[in-house]
Amino acid sequence: MSEGNAHPYSWSSIVNGQFDSSEICKAGYPAVANYLEINRDTLGIDGATVSHVWCQEKAISLSIARSAGIPHVVKDIEDLLEKVDAVILARDDPEFHVEMAKPFVKAGIPLFIDKPLAVSHDDYEWFAHQVEAGKFIMSCSSMRYAPECRTIKAELPQLGDIKLVTVVGKKDWTKYGVHMVEALFTILDDPEPESVQYVGEPDRDVVLVKFRSGIVASVHLFKDIAPTFQLTFFGKSDWRIVDIRNSYAMFRDTISEFVRSVNQGSPRIPFNKTAQIIRVVIGALESKAQCGIKINL
């Protein structure tokens, strides 16, 4: 479990079909308890159970287990290897992803890794080589399955040729930029990016992405604005705004797609789609480190 990320609580509850509001609130996530309560009648994923949990502190593991009805808490992460059919690595601090993924990848255990998969070339290349070797690694932002993204896709033809997209979110590029980029790519059917450039400042990340099709997107992640996930599409004939709010629906569909992937033996998201998004995330960080130069992708 990583700081500020309640996915171990919420995703376990979505799969197992139960939760303890007081336990989740005590951990500091009342909003999670609220959306689980609102969607109580749809909790539970057929054919899957979160049976084991490991966290960096046993007290956290026990709390998650109590909340979601997880029967087994393990002492060491490698204790999971002989116990489970698949693993969700629900941390969003990517600097630890390779280290924590290695034992499961080596053992051939299907793995879902929370966004972003990687924020360095070395880590990205390690995952890419493992996928090339046939290892089961699936990773995305849940924005890929946001119902609002699916709805707007049906309306895009009415806009004519898309010229510009503005994307606005809260927090920072490293952890939340991938959310906004995944939503952008999903709605546009995963176009090929041409270049990326960081033009922001401290606590105000602004990234320009240009696609080979000619579409330009400006992505804004500001620390001190109201929580929001919004995209506005400007076409030659019309425009549309997308306001993404239904976190529960996107989380549930993400987990369902991972379970379906495990059942069929391979990720349902082609790795090249994930790779394009991660290259944009890393490219923007490179641009930022080099005083805003344009990075060709």
Secondary structure, DSSP 8 states (H G I E B T S, - for coil): --TT--HHHHHHHHHHT---HHHHHHTT-HHHHHHHHHTGGG---TT----EE--SSHHHHHHHHHHHT--EE-SSGGGGTTT-S-EEE----GGGHHHHHHHHHHTT--EEEES-S-SSHHHHHHHHHHHHTT--EEEE-GGGG-HHHHHHHHHGGGG-SEEEEEEEEES-IIIIIHHHHHHHHHHTTS--EEEEEE--BTTEEEEEEEETTS-EEEEEEETTS---EEEEEEESS-EEEEE---HHHHHHHHHHHHHHHHHHTS-SS-HHHHHHHHHHHHHHHHHHHTTT--EE-
